[in-house]
Amino acid sequence: MRVILASDHGGVNIRKEVANLLEEMNIEYTDLGCDCEGSVDYPDYGIPAAERVANGEFDRGILICGTGIGMSISANKVKGVRCALVHDLFTAKVTREHNDTNVLAMGERVIGPGLAREIAKTWLQGEFEGGRHANRVEKITSYENK
């Protein structure tokens, strides 16, 4: 599995925690940053990361900003991306099993580093169940391809 990781200024600390987790899990990843203290615009990091998932360069993406909302909105504008904003373990599990999400968004100002690591781990280990869920995901893909 290859993962792309990105954040704006509001998600730098959790992004570093998630990078450590990826290393511990022996998952190959690329970190797009940002590595700044000043304010930056989340679409400048979220959209390029999402595009690289959509074009198949990466299997999954993890995006972090202050709330996760801006990153999730930005990522979901990219055709082929199914990004979920997650702040609990149950949602992390189910969004992979039922929605086959390929991008995860989290908010550093909403959750702490320990929970962020557990969410990312749960999401990364999750598998799409297919079945009745495949039909639903296909409806989204069909609409997106109109």
C-alpha positions in Angstrom: 0.0 0.0 0.0 1.2 3.5 -0.8 -0.2 6.5 1.1 0.0 10.2 0.5 -0.1 12.4 3.5 -0.7 16.2 3.7 -1.8 18.9 6.0 -2.2 22.6 6.3 -0.8 24.6 9.2 -3.6 23.4 11.5 -2.7 19.7 11.1 1.1 19.6 11.2 1.4 17.9 14.6 -1.1 15.1 13.9 0.4 14.6 10.4 3.8 13.9 12.0 2.1 11.4 14.4 0.5 9.7 11.4 3.8 9.6 9.5 5.4 7.8 12.5 2.5 5.3 12.5 3.0 4.6 8.8 6.7 4.0 9.4 5.8 1.6 12.3 3.3 -0.2 10.0 6.0 -0.4 7.2 3.6 1.4 4.9 5.3 3.4 2.1 4.2 7.0 2.1 5.0 10.5 0.7 4.5 13.5 2.9 3.5 16.7 1.0 3.7 18.9 4.1 3.2 21.6 5.0 6.1 22.3 7.4 5.3 25.8 8.2 4.0 27.8 11.2 2.2 30.4 9.2 -1.2 30.2 7.8 -1.6 28.3 4.4 -4.6 27.4 2.3 -5.8 23.8 2.8 -6.8 23.3 -0.9 -3.2 23.9 -1.9 -2.3 20.6 -0.1 -5.6 18.7 -0.1 -6.4 18.8 -3.8 -2.9 17.8 -5.1 -2.9 14.9 -2.6 -6.4 13.8 -3.7 -5.5 14.0 -7.4 -2.5 11.7 -6.8 -4.9 9.1 -5.2 -7.4 9.5 -8.0 -4.8 9.0 -10.7 -3.6 5.8 -9.0 -0.2 7.0 -7.9 -1.2 6.3 -4.3 -3.7 3.8 -2.9 -4.9 6.0 -0.1 -4.5 9.5 1.2 -4.7 11.0 4.7 -5.4 14.8 5.0 -5.3 16.9 8.2 -6.3 20.4 8.9 -7.8 22.2 12.0 -11.2 20.6 11.7 -10.8 18.2 8.8 -13.7 19.9 7.1 -11.8 22.0 4.6 -9.6 19.1 3.6 -12.5 16.7 3.1 -14.5 19.3 1.0 -11.4 19.9 -1.1 -10.6 16.2 -1.6 -14.2 15.4 -2.5 -14.1 17.8 -5.4 -11.6 15.5 -7.1 -13.2 12.9 -9.4 -12.5 9.4 -8.2 -12.0 10.4 -4.5 -14.2 9.3 -1.7 -13.0 11.2 1.3 -14.5 10.7 4.8 -14.1 13.1 7.7 -13.5 10.9 10.7 -13.2 11.6 14.4 -14.0 8.3 16.0 -13.0 4.6 15.6 -16.4 3.3 14.6 -16.6 5.7 11.6 -13.0 4.9 10.6 -13.9 1.2 10.4 -17.3 1.6 8.7 -16.2 4.1 6.1 -13.7 1.6 4.7 -16.1 -1.4 5.0 -19.2 0.3 3.6 -18.0 3.3 1.5 -14.6 2.1 0.2 -13.1 5.5 1.0 -9.7 6.1 -0.4 -9.0 9.4 1.5 -9.3 10.0 5.2 -9.6 13.5 6.7 -9.1 14.4 10.4 -9.1 17.6 12.4 -6.2 18.3 14.8 -8.2 20.8 16.8 -11.0 18.2 17.2 -9.0 15.1 18.2 -5.6 14.4 19.9 -2.6 12.6 18.5 -3.4 9.3 20.2 -6.9 9.0 18.8 -5.6 10.2 15.4 -3.1 7.3 15.3 -5.9 4.8 16.2 -8.3 6.2 13.6 -5.6 6.1 10.9 -4.6 2.6 11.9 -8.2 1.3 11.9 -8.9 3.0 8.5 -5.7 1.7 6.9 -6.4 -1.9 8.1 -10.0 -1.8 7.0 -11.3 -3.7 3.9 -14.2 -2.9 1.7 -17.0 -5.5 2.2 -18.4 -5.2 -1.3 -21.8 -6.9 -1.6 -24.7 -4.5 -1.2 -22.2 -1.7 -0.5 -20.6 -2.1 -3.9 -23.9 -1.2 -5.6 -24.1 2.0 -3.6 -20.5 3.0 -4.3 -21.1 2.3 -8.0 -24.1 4.6 -8.0 -21.8 7.4 -6.7 -19.2 6.6 -9.4 -21.8 6.5 -12.1 -23.2 9.9 -11.1 -19.6 11.3 -10.9 -18.9 10.0 -14.5 -22.0 11.8 -16.1 
